[in-house]
């Protein structure tokens, strides 16, 4: 994982703004957005739904994506970095 030391920035291939959407929409929109991401590429998802953390953990377990990072940004925005399987 490129952010293991916390100092290396990961550049996403695409960003999905799912702020303001409630479960299950952030995950459904992420699934659709991943179609445009190359194999091994990274999708950044921004969400505000408090349940999104568990949703994306489960999503990654069932799809083979890797959850590289889950963090909370200022303003309560949740940021997820997902690596699409190669």
Residue pairs with C-beta under 8 A, 6 or more apart in sequence:
1 68
2 8
2 10
2 68
3 9
3 10
3 68
3 69
10 42
10 68
10 69
10 81
11 42
12 42
12 43
12 44
12 81
13 37
13 38
13 41
13 42
13 43
14 33
14 36
14 37
14 41
14 42
14 43
14 44
15 43
15 44
15 45
15 46
16 26
16 29
16 30
16 33
16 43
16 44
16 45
16 46
17 46
18 25
18 26
18 29
18 30
18 45
18 46
18 47
18 48
18 49
18 52
19 46
19 47
19 48
19 77
20 48
21 29
21 47
21 48
21 49
22 49
23 49
23 51
23 52
23 55
24 55
26 45
26 47
26 49
26 52
26 55
26 56
27 52
27 55
27 56
27 59
30 43
30 45
30 56
30 59
30 80
30 82
31 59
31 63
33 43
33 45
34 43
34 65
34 82
34 84
37 43
37 84
38 84
39 84
39 85
39 86
40 83
40 84
40 85
40 86
41 83
41 84
42 68
42 81
42 82
42 83
42 84
43 81
43 82
43 84
44 79
44 80
44 81
44 82
45 52
45 56
45 79
45 80
45 82
46 73
46 77
46 78
46 79
47 77
47 78
47 80
48 76
48 77
48 78
49 55
49 78
52 78
52 80
53 70
53 78
56 67
56 70
56 80
56 82
57 67
57 70
59 65
59 82
60 66
60 67
60 82
63 85
64 85
65 82
65 83
65 84
65 85
66 82
66 83
66 85
67 80
67 81
67 82
68 81
68 82
68 83
69 79
69 80
69 81
70 78
70 79
70 80
70 81
71 78
71 79
72 78
72 79
73 79
